[in-house]
Amino acid sequence: MHAPVRFSIVATLAAAEKAEFAFVRDTVEVSDSVLSRQVSTLEKAGYVAVTKGYVGKRPRTWLALTRAGRTTFAAHCRALREIAGNGG
């Protein structure tokens, strides 16, 4: 989660229950392949759940933070705030 792209992905997902792959890709401003690799890493760590399905006849992929992902993200944000607060 410490890598900037992974942090951005998790921050985007933290704001919603779930999000479409394309929305996250566009929000984080990365290519499909970069997002796919980073999501795989986050999924293996247990932070992101991937769900595939269809909207009409078009395949879609949805991403969501797991409970562990939300907990870890919140702890990471607290740590960053502490660092920023103690850095002066």
C-alpha positions in Angstrom: 0.0 0.0 0.0 3.0 2.3 0.4 3.7 2.6 -3.3 2.1 5.8 -4.7 -0.1 4.1 -7.3 -1.3 1.5 -4.8 -2.0 4.3 -2.2 -4.0 6.2 -4.8 -6.0 3.1 -5.8 -6.8 2.4 -2.1 -7.7 6.0 -1.4 -10.1 6.0 -4.4 -11.7 2.8 -3.2 -12.0 4.1 0.4 -14.5 6.7 -0.8 -17.0 4.2 -2.1 -18.4 0.7 -1.4 -17.1 -0.4 -4.9 -16.0 1.2 -8.1 -15.6 0.1 -11.7 -12.2 -0.7 -13.0 -12.4 2.0 -15.6 -13.4 4.7 -13.0 -10.4 3.8 -10.8 -8.1 3.7 -13.9 -9.2 7.2 -15.0 -9.1 8.6 -11.4 -5.6 7.3 -10.7 -4.5 8.1 -14.3 -2.7 4.9 -15.1 -3.0 2.4 -17.9 -5.1 -0.8 -17.8 -2.0 -2.9 -17.4 -0.5 -0.8 -14.6 -3.8 -0.8 -12.7 -4.3 -4.6 -13.2 -0.8 -5.4 -11.8 -1.3 -3.1 -8.8 -4.8 -4.5 -8.1 -3.3 -8.0 -8.3 -0.8 -7.1 -5.7 -3.4 -5.5 -3.4 -5.7 -8.5 -3.9 -3.0 -11.0 -2.9 -2.4 -8.9 0.2 -6.1 -9.2 1.1 -6.8 -5.5 0.7 -8.9 -5.4 -2.5 -11.7 -7.7 -3.7 -12.3 -8.1 -7.4 -15.7 -8.9 -8.8 -16.4 -9.6 -12.5 -19.8 -9.4 -14.2 -21.7 -7.9 -17.0 -23.7 -4.7 -17.6 -25.9 -5.7 -20.5 -23.6 -7.7 -22.8 -20.4 -5.8 -21.8 -18.0 -7.3 -19.3 -17.2 -5.2 -16.2 -14.8 -5.5 -13.3 -15.6 -3.9 -10.0 -13.0 -3.2 -7.2 -13.8 -2.9 -3.5 -11.7 -2.6 -0.4 -11.9 -5.5 2.0 -12.3 -4.9 5.7 -8.6 -5.5 6.1 -7.9 -3.0 3.3 -10.0 -0.3 5.0 -8.4 -1.0 8.4 -4.9 -0.9 6.9 -5.6 2.3 4.9 -7.0 4.0 8.0 -3.9 3.1 10.0 -1.6 4.2 7.2 -3.4 7.6 7.0 -3.1 8.0 10.8 0.7 7.2 10.6 1.1 9.8 7.8 -0.7 12.4 9.9 1.5 11.7 12.8 4.6 12.0 10.7 3.4 15.3 9.2 2.4 16.6 12.6 5.7 15.7 14.2 7.8 16.9 11.2 7.7 20.6 12.1 
